[in-house]
Amino acid sequence: MQTNWGKNKSGSDLNFDGVVDKKDMDYIIKNYGIQNPSVSDAPKAKTSYKGVTLDDVINQLGLK
């Protein structure tokens, strides 16, 4: 998402409007950490990736 910010990259353009932007990030923020209730042994959601949290990414993109 962060690497493709502002670009037309279908893998990161979650709403398929032709640009990776705040609308796509809002979808991630809304659904972050939610687990499928129909899966009894779902793994615990990650809070960071390579030491970077969602809040870090939001701040780096200037969305906070």
ROSE-4610 file (N, C-alpha, C; in Angstrom, 1 decimal, always signed):
// ROSE-4610
residu = [M/M/M/Q/Q/Q/T/T/T/N/N/N/W/W/W/G/G/G/K/K/K/N/N/N/K/K/K/S/S/S/G/G/G/S/S/S/D/D/D/L/L/L/N/N/N/F/F/F/D/D/D/G/G/G/V/V/V/V/V/V/D/D/D/K/K/K/K/K/K/D/D/D/M/M/M/D/D/D/Y/Y/Y/I/I/I/I/I/I/K/K/K/N/N/N/Y/Y/Y/G/G/G/I/I/I/Q/Q/Q/N/N/N/P/P/P/S/S/S/V/V/V/S/S/S/D/D/D/A/A/A/P/P/P/K/K/K/A/A/A/K/K/K/T/T/T/S/S/S/Y/Y/Y/K/K/K/G/G/G/V/V/V/T/T/T/L/L/L/D/D/D/D/D/D/V/V/V/I/I/I/N/N/N/Q/Q/Q/L/L/L/G/G/G/L/L/L/K/K/K]
num = [1/1/1/2/2/2/3/3/3/4/4/4/5/5/5/6/6/6/7/7/7/8/8/8/9/9/9/10/10/10/11/11/11/12/12/12/13/13/13/14/14/14/15/15/15/16/16/16/17/17/17/18/18/18/19/19/19/20/20/20/21/21/21/22/22/22/23/23/23/24/24/24/25/25/25/26/26/26/27/27/27/28/28/28/29/29/29/30/30/30/31/31/31/32/32/32/33/33/33/34/34/34/35/35/35/36/36/36/37/37/37/38/38/38/39/39/39/40/40/40/41/41/41/42/42/42/43/43/43/44/44/44/45/45/45/46/46/46/47/47/47/48/48/48/49/49/49/50/50/50/51/51/51/52/52/52/53/53/53/54/54/54/55/55/55/56/56/56/57/57/57/58/58/58/59/59/59/60/60/60/61/61/61/62/62/62/63/63/63/64/64/64]
x = [+0.8/+0.0/+0.9/+1.8/+2.6/+3.5/+4.1/+4.9/+4.2/+2.9/+2.1/+1.2/+1.4/+0.6/+0.6/-0.6/-0.8/-0.6/-0.4/-0.2/-1.5/-1.5/-2.5/-2.0/-2.0/-1.5/-2.7/-3.2/-4.4/-4.3/-3.1/-2.9/-3.1/-2.9/-3.1/-4.3/-4.9/-6.1/-7.3/-7.7/-8.7/-10.1/-10.4/-11.7/-11.7/-10.6/-10.5/-10.9/-10.6/-10.9/-9.8/-8.7/-7.6/-6.4/-6.5/-5.5/-5.4/-4.2/-4.1/-4.1/-5.1/-5.2/-5.9/-6.3/-6.9/-8.2/-8.9/-10.1/-9.7/-8.6/-8.1/-7.6/-6.9/-6.3/-7.5/-8.5/-9.7/-10.3/-10.3/-10.8/-9.9/-8.6/-7.7/-7.9/-8.0/-8.2/-9.4/-10.5/-11.8/-11.8/-11.0/-11.0/-9.8/-8.9/-7.6/-7.8/-7.3/-7.4/-8.6/-9.6/-10.8/-10.5/-11.1/-10.9/-12.2/-12.1/-13.3/-13.9/-15.1/-15.8/-16.1/-16.1/-16.5/-15.3/-14.1/-12.9/-12.5/-12.5/-12.3/-10.9/-9.9/-8.5/-7.7/-8.4/-7.8/-6.6/-5.5/-4.3/-4.6/-3.9/-4.1/-3.5/-4.2/-3.9/-2.5/-1.7/-0.4/-0.6/+0.2/+0.1/+1.2/+2.2/+3.3/+3.9/+4.5/+5.3/+6.6/+7.7/+9.0/+9.2/+8.5/+8.7/+7.8/+7.0/+6.2/+4.7/+4.1/+2.6/+1.8/+0.5/-0.5/-0.4/-0.3/-0.2/+1.0/+2.1/+3.3/+3.1/+2.5/+2.2/+1.2/+0.2/-0.8/+0.0/+0.8/+1.6/+2.5/+3.2/+4.2/+3.5/+2.2/+1.5/+0.8/+0.9/+0.3/-1.2/-1.7/-3.1/-3.6/-2.7/-3.1/-2.9]
y = [-1.2/+0.0/+1.2/+1.3/+2.5/+2.7/+1.6/+1.7/+2.2/+1.8/+2.1/+3.3/+4.1/+5.2/+6.2/+6.6/+7.6/+7.0/+5.7/+5.0/+4.2/+3.7/+2.8/+1.4/+0.8/-0.6/-1.4/-2.3/-3.0/-3.9/-4.3/-5.1/-4.4/-3.1/-2.2/-1.3/-1.2/-0.4/-1.2/-1.2/-2.1/-1.8/-0.5/-0.2/-0.1/-0.3/-0.4/+0.9/+2.1/+3.4/+4.0/+3.2/+3.6/+4.3/+4.5/+5.1/+4.5/+4.3/+3.9/+5.1/+5.3/+6.5/+6.3/+7.4/+7.4/+6.4/+6.4/+5.5/+4.0/+3.6/+2.3/+2.1/+3.1/+3.0/+3.0/+3.7/+3.7/+2.3/+1.5/+0.2/-0.7/-0.5/-1.3/-0.9/+0.4/+0.8/+0.3/+0.3/-0.2/-1.7/-2.5/-3.9/-4.5/-3.7/-4.1/-4.9/-6.1/-7.0/-7.8/-7.6/-8.4/-9.8/-10.7/-12.1/-12.7/-13.7/-14.4/-15.2/-14.9/-15.6/-17.1/-17.4/-18.8/-19.7/-19.2/-20.0/-20.1/-21.4/-21.6/-21.4/-21.7/-21.7/-20.6/-19.5/-18.4/-17.9/-17.6/-17.0/-15.6/-15.3/-13.9/-12.9/-11.8/-10.7/-10.1/-9.8/-9.2/-7.7/-7.2/-5.8/-4.9/-5.6/-4.9/-5.8/-5.2/-6.0/-5.4/-6.1/-5.7/-4.4/-4.5/-3.4/-2.1/-2.2/-1.0/-1.3/-0.4/-0.6/+0.1/-0.1/+0.6/+2.1/+2.4/+3.8/+4.5/+3.8/+4.3/+4.6/+3.7/+3.9/+5.1/+5.1/+6.3/+7.6/+7.7/+8.9/+9.2/+8.2/+8.4/+8.9/+8.5/+8.9/+10.3/+10.8/+12.1/+12.1/+11.0/+10.8/+11.1/+11.4/+11.7/+13.1]
z = [+0.0/+0.0/+0.0/+0.9/+1.1/-0.2/-0.7/-1.9/-3.1/-3.2/-4.3/-4.2/-3.1/-2.8/-4.0/-4.4/-5.5/-6.9/-7.0/-8.3/-8.6/-9.8/-10.3/-10.3/-9.1/-8.9/-8.4/-9.2/-8.9/-7.6/-7.3/-6.1/-4.8/-4.9/-3.7/-3.8/-5.0/-5.2/-4.8/-3.5/-3.0/-3.5/-3.9/-4.4/-5.9/-6.6/-8.1/-8.7/-8.1/-8.7/-9.5/-9.6/-10.5/-9.7/-8.4/-7.6/-6.2/-5.7/-4.3/-3.5/-2.6/-1.9/-0.5/+0.1/+1.4/+1.5/+0.4/+0.4/+0.6/+0.0/+0.1/+1.6/+2.1/+3.5/+4.5/+4.2/+5.1/+5.3/+4.2/+4.2/+5.1/+5.0/+5.8/+7.3/+7.6/+9.0/+9.5/+8.8/+9.2/+9.5/+8.8/+8.9/+9.6/+10.0/+10.6/+11.8/+11.9/+13.0/+13.2/+12.3/+12.3/+11.8/+12.5/+12.2/+11.7/+10.9/+10.4/+11.5/+11.9/+13.1/+12.8/+11.5/+11.2/+11.2/+11.4/+11.5/+12.9/+13.5/+14.9/+15.3/+14.4/+14.8/+14.0/+13.8/+13.0/+13.8/+13.1/+13.8/+14.3/+15.4/+16.0/+15.0/+14.9/+14.0/+14.4/+13.4/+13.6/+14.0/+14.9/+15.3/+14.6/+14.0/+13.3/+12.2/+11.3/+10.2/+10.1/+10.3/+10.3/+11.2/+12.3/+13.3/+13.0/+12.0/+11.6/+11.9/+12.6/+12.9/+11.9/+11.9/+11.1/+11.4/+12.7/+13.0/+12.4/+12.4/+11.8/+10.3/+9.6/+8.1/+7.9/+8.8/+8.7/+8.9/+9.8/+10.1/+8.9/+8.4/+7.3/+6.0/+5.9/+4.7/+4.9/+6.1/+6.4/+6.6/+7.1/+7.2/+8.6/+9.5/+10.9/+11.2]
